[in-house]
């Protein structure tokens, strides 16, 4: 029996499925499976932290990848990155078929207070199957994402590609992460001035804190406050510490009085990439108008190069840092991920810790000012066999 279909609605130019609870409303595009827009705390504050490309309802010039037409919220990448180099005869599109091709509806059901939308994609370039589950739990202002990869063999580098739109005021958002063991600016030319793209950070520079990252022109800049460095596009990556029950990234917005956060299993998604997009691309369709956006992208990958560079020997893998997984057709790879956004009290600033609360299905988010926020969320979701 075929599953009961739910209707598609066109949201910001894309046919999309809706999933909702009392606390969260989310849309998932049919093309590329992009998750956005999302409204958190929908009964009160109606927090909408994610970016939607300013050209979403425009017709792009022919030849542009499908992902650019849809670009919004968060999407699952397999393989993550540009994929400009073929790997063993496989030539993947930017961020893979999972971020570009049409997903199939499987089901929508509510069980024990949790509503789950299930979609699937049969991949062709690397034959296999990817199942997408987006779940919302009553009483929680979070989104649970799970992707299950089956039937594939060989190296693969998965990732999530969450993109936040910051208020344009300089430094409106304060960014922090759980402990990391290594940080590096992309070791190459991220943007080329000859092609109307501009970057500000020193290529290949290593750093230990987001607050002091070397600039190409000399000196350091602070990546923990954004927007900043208007007119530039930059990319950095950190390697998460494994000595934690889960890794996290958080952005506090003190004036707007809310915090966005993501939780992951660092043994599944090993690194976090910061794509800092503040008007530094002056070629179509960007045209200098993609501003105050930051991609906070949890991956197992060698920067944004793609599968070939991540699967082959690279400077990170030689340090013993994994940049890919090896898919086994007999054992599916499960990638769990959680995102949320909740109101914060006056005075709540940069997040210093996110800790699971004992005997409760919740976390406590601590700020540098001493203010705290309790958030209902099941961190057990992040555990995989």
C-alpha positions in Angstrom: 0.0 0.0 0.0 1.3 3.4 -1.0 1.8 5.9 1.9 -0.8 8.5 2.5 0.6 11.6 0.8 0.6 15.1 2.4 0.2 18.1 0.1 3.2 20.2 -1.0 3.0 23.9 -0.7 5.3 26.4 -2.5 7.4 28.2 0.1 9.9 30.8 -1.1 9.7 29.4 -4.5 10.1 25.7 -3.6 7.4 22.9 -3.3 7.8 21.9 0.4 6.4 19.6 3.0 5.3 21.0 6.4 5.9 19.4 9.7 4.7 21.1 12.9 4.1 20.7 16.6 2.8 23.2 19.2 6.3 24.6 19.5 8.0 24.3 16.0 6.9 24.7 12.4 9.3 23.5 9.7 9.3 23.1 6.0 11.3 20.7 3.9 11.9 21.2 0.2 11.1 18.4 -2.2 14.2 19.4 -4.2 17.3 18.9 -2.3 15.6 18.2 1.1 16.5 21.6 2.5 15.1 22.2 5.9 13.8 25.8 6.1 12.3 28.1 7.0 11.8 26.9 10.6 9.9 28.8 13.3 10.9 27.9 16.9 8.8 28.9 19.9 6.0 29.4 17.5 3.3 30.2 20.1 5.3 33.1 21.6 8.4 34.6 20.1 8.3 33.0 16.6 12.1 32.7 16.3 13.2 32.3 12.7 17.0 32.0 12.7 17.8 30.5 9.3 18.9 32.1 6.1 17.0 31.8 2.8 18.9 32.9 -0.4 17.8 36.4 -1.5 17.3 35.0 -5.0 15.1 32.1 -3.9 12.1 33.3 -6.0 14.2 34.5 -9.0 15.0 32.4 -12.1 18.7 31.7 -12.1 20.8 31.7 -15.2 21.1 28.3 -16.9 24.0 26.1 -15.7 23.7 27.0 -12.1 23.5 23.9 -9.8 20.1 23.1 -8.4 21.4 23.6 -4.8 21.8 27.3 -5.4 18.2 27.8 -6.5 16.9 26.1 -3.3 19.6 27.3 -0.8 18.1 27.7 2.7 18.1 26.6 6.3 20.0 23.3 6.7 20.5 20.4 4.3 22.3 17.1 4.4 25.4 16.7 2.2 26.6 13.4 0.8 29.3 13.9 -0.1 30.0 17.2 1.5 31.8 19.9 -0.6 32.4 21.1 -4.1 33.3 17.7 -5.5 35.2 19.3 -8.4 37.5 16.3 -8.6 36.1 12.9 -9.6 36.7 10.0 -7.1 37.1 6.5 -8.7 35.0 7.6 -11.6 32.3 9.2 -9.4 31.5 12.8 -10.2 29.2 14.2 -7.6 27.3 17.6 -7.8 28.1 20.3 -5.2 27.3 18.8 -1.8 26.0 15.6 -3.4 22.7 14.3 -4.8 21.1 14.6 -1.3 21.3 18.4 -1.5 20.2 18.6 -5.2 17.9 15.9 -6.3 14.2 15.3 -5.5 13.3 13.4 -2.4 10.4 10.9 -2.1 7.7 11.1 0.5 7.5 8.0 2.7 5.3 8.8 5.7 4.2 11.3 8.3 3.1 10.0 11.7 2.8 11.0 15.3 3.6 8.5 18.0 3.9 9.2 21.7 4.0 12.9 21.3 6.6 12.9 18.5 5.8 13.7 14.9 8.2 12.4 12.2 8.4 13.1 8.5 10.2 10.4 6.6 11.7 10.9 3.1 14.0 8.8 1.0 16.4 9.2 -1.9 17.9 6.5 -4.1 21.3 7.7 -5.1 22.6 6.9 -8.5 26.2 8.2 -8.7 27.2 6.0 -5.8 24.2 3.5 -5.8 22.6 3.4 -2.4 19.7 4.7 -0.3 19.5 7.7 2.1 16.5 7.9 4.5 15.7 11.3 6.0 13.8 11.6 9.3 12.8 15.0 10.7 11.1 14.8 14.1 9.4 17.3 16.4 8.5 16.4 20.1 5.7 18.1 21.8 6.9 20.6 24.4 10.4 21.0 22.9 11.6 23.9 20.7 14.1 21.7 18.8 14.3 19.7 15.6 15.7 16.1 15.5 17.3 15.1 12.2 18.5 11.6 11.3 19.9 10.4 8.0 20.5 6.7 7.5 22.8 5.7 4.6 22.5 2.1 3.4 23.7 0.0 0.5 26.9 1.9 -0.2 30.5 0.8 -0.2 33.7 2.8 0.2 34.7 6.2 1.6 32.1 8.9 2.1 32.2 12.3 3.8 28.8 13.4 5.2 27.8 16.7 6.6 25.0 19.1 7.7 25.0 22.6 6.2 23.1 24.9 8.7 23.0 28.6 7.7 22.0 31.4 10.0 21.0 34.9 9.0 22.3 37.4 11.6 20.8 40.8 12.2 22.9 43.2 10.2 24.2 45.2 13.2 27.9 44.4 13.6 28.5 41.8 16.3 24.8 41.1 16.9 25.6 37.4 17.3 28.0 35.8 19.7 29.4 32.4 18.5 30.9 29.7 20.7 31.5 26.0 20.5 32.4 23.0 22.8 36.1 22.4 23.1 38.1 21.9 20.0 41.6 20.5 19.5 42.6 22.2 16.3 41.5 25.1 14.2 42.7 26.2 10.7 41.7 28.8 8.0 41.1 27.2 4.7 44.6 26.5 3.3 44.1 27.8 -0.2 42.4 30.7 -2.1 38.8 30.5 -1.0 37.8 33.4 -3.2 39.6 34.8 -6.2 39.6 38.6 -6.7 40.0 38.1 -10.5 36.6 36.4 -10.4 35.1 39.1 -8.2 35.4 37.1 -4.9 37.2 38.4 -1.8 38.5 36.8 1.4 40.1 38.4 4.5 41.7 35.6 6.6 45.2 34.3 6.2 45.1 31.0 4.3 46.3 28.0 6.3 46.6 29.9 9.5 46.2 27.8 12.6 44.3 29.0 15.7 43.4 27.9 19.2 40.5 30.2 19.9 37.8 31.9 17.7 38.8 35.2 19.3 42.2 35.4 17.6 42.3 34.3 14.0 45.1 35.7 11.7 44.1 38.1 8.9 45.8 38.0 5.5 46.8 41.7 5.9 48.4 41.1 9.3 47.1 41.0 12.9 44.1 39.0 14.1 40.3 39.2 14.0 37.6 37.9 16.3 35.4 35.2 14.8 33.2 34.9 17.9 31.3 38.1 17.1 29.4 38.5 13.8 28.5 40.2 11.4 32.0 41.4 10.8 34.4 41.9 7.9 31.8 43.2 5.5 32.7 42.5 1.9 34.5 39.2 2.5 33.8 35.5 2.3 35.9 33.2 4.5 36.1 29.5 5.6 37.6 28.0 8.7 37.4 24.6 10.3 37.7 23.3 13.8 38.2 19.7 15.0 35.9 18.8 17.9 37.3 17.3 21.1 36.1 13.7 21.4 36.2 13.8 25.2 32.6 14.9 25.5 29.2 13.2 25.5 28.2 15.5 22.6 29.6 18.4 20.8 27.8 21.7 20.4 27.8 25.0 18.6 25.8 28.0 19.8 25.0 31.6 18.7 23.5 33.9 21.3 21.7 37.1 20.2 21.6 39.3 23.3 19.6 42.1 21.9 17.0 39.8 20.2 17.1 37.6 23.4 17.4 34.1 22.0 20.0 31.5 21.4 20.3 29.0 18.6 22.3 25.8 19.1 23.2 22.5 17.5 24.2 19.2 19.1 26.0 16.4 17.4 27.9 13.2 18.1 31.6 14.1 17.3 32.5 10.6 16.5 30.0 10.7 13.6 30.5 14.4 12.6 34.1 15.1 13.5 34.6 18.7 12.4 32.7 22.0 12.2 33.2 24.3 9.3 32.4 28.1 9.6 31.4 29.5 6.2 31.4 33.3 6.8 29.4 34.9 4.0 29.2 38.7 4.3 28.9 40.1 0.8 32.3 39.0 -0.6 31.0 37.3 -3.8 30.2 39.7 -6.6 29.3 37.1 -9.3 25.9 35.7 -10.1 23.7 34.8 -8.3 25.4 36.3 -5.2 26.1 39.8 -6.6 27.2 41.1 -3.2 23.8 40.6 -1.6 24.4 37.5 0.5 25.3 39.2 3.7 25.4 38.6 7.5 25.1 34.8 6.9 27.2 32.2 8.6 27.2 28.5 7.8 27.8 26.4 10.9 28.4 23.1 9.2 29.0 19.9 11.1 30.9 17.4 8.9 33.4 14.6 8.6 35.3 16.1 5.7 38.5 17.8 4.6 37.2 21.4 4.5 34.8 21.9 1.6 36.8 20.3 -1.2 34.7 17.1 -1.6 34.9 13.4 -1.6 38.3 12.9 -3.5 40.2 15.2 -1.2 38.5 13.8 1.9 39.0 10.2 1.1 42.6 10.5 -0.1 45.5 11.3 2.1 45.4 15.0 3.2 47.0 17.1 5.9 44.3 16.4 8.5 44.2 12.6 7.9 48.0 12.5 8.3 47.5 14.0 11.8 45.2 11.1 12.6 42.0 13.2 12.2 39.3 11.3 10.2 38.0 13.2 7.1 35.7 10.4 5.9 33.8 7.3 6.9 33.9 4.0 5.1 30.4 2.9 4.1 29.6 -0.8 4.6 26.6 -2.1 2.6 25.9 -4.6 5.5 25.8 -1.9 8.2 24.0 1.4 7.6 25.7 4.6 8.7 23.4 6.7 10.9 24.0 10.5 11.2 21.9 12.1 14.1 21.8 15.8 14.5 19.8 18.3 16.7 19.1 22.0 16.3 17.1 24.3 18.5 16.3 27.9 19.3 14.8 29.3 22.5 14.2 32.7 24.2 16.8 33.9 26.7 16.5 36.2 29.7 17.9 39.7 29.7 21.7 39.7 30.2 22.2 36.3 28.6 25.3 36.5 26.4 27.9 34.2 24.9 27.3 30.5 25.6 30.0 28.9 27.7 28.6 25.4 28.2 25.7 23.1 27.2 25.2 20.3 29.7 22.8 17.4 29.9 20.7 17.5 33.0 20.8 14.3 35.1 17.4 12.4 35.4 15.8 14.9 32.9 15.3 14.9 29.2 16.8 18.4 29.0 20.0 20.4 28.7 21.2 23.5 30.6 22.7 26.3 28.5 25.1 28.5 30.5 26.2 32.0 29.5 29.3 33.9 30.4 27.2 36.4 32.4 25.9 33.5 34.6 22.4 33.4 33.1 21.1 29.9 32.3 18.4 28.5 30.1 16.8 25.0 30.5 15.8 23.4 27.2 13.8 20.2 26.7 15.8 17.9 24.4 16.8 14.2 24.4 20.5 13.9 23.9 20.2 10.1 23.8 19.1 10.7 20.2 22.7 11.4 19.3 23.9 8.0 20.4 24.5 5.5 17.6 25.6 1.8 17.7 
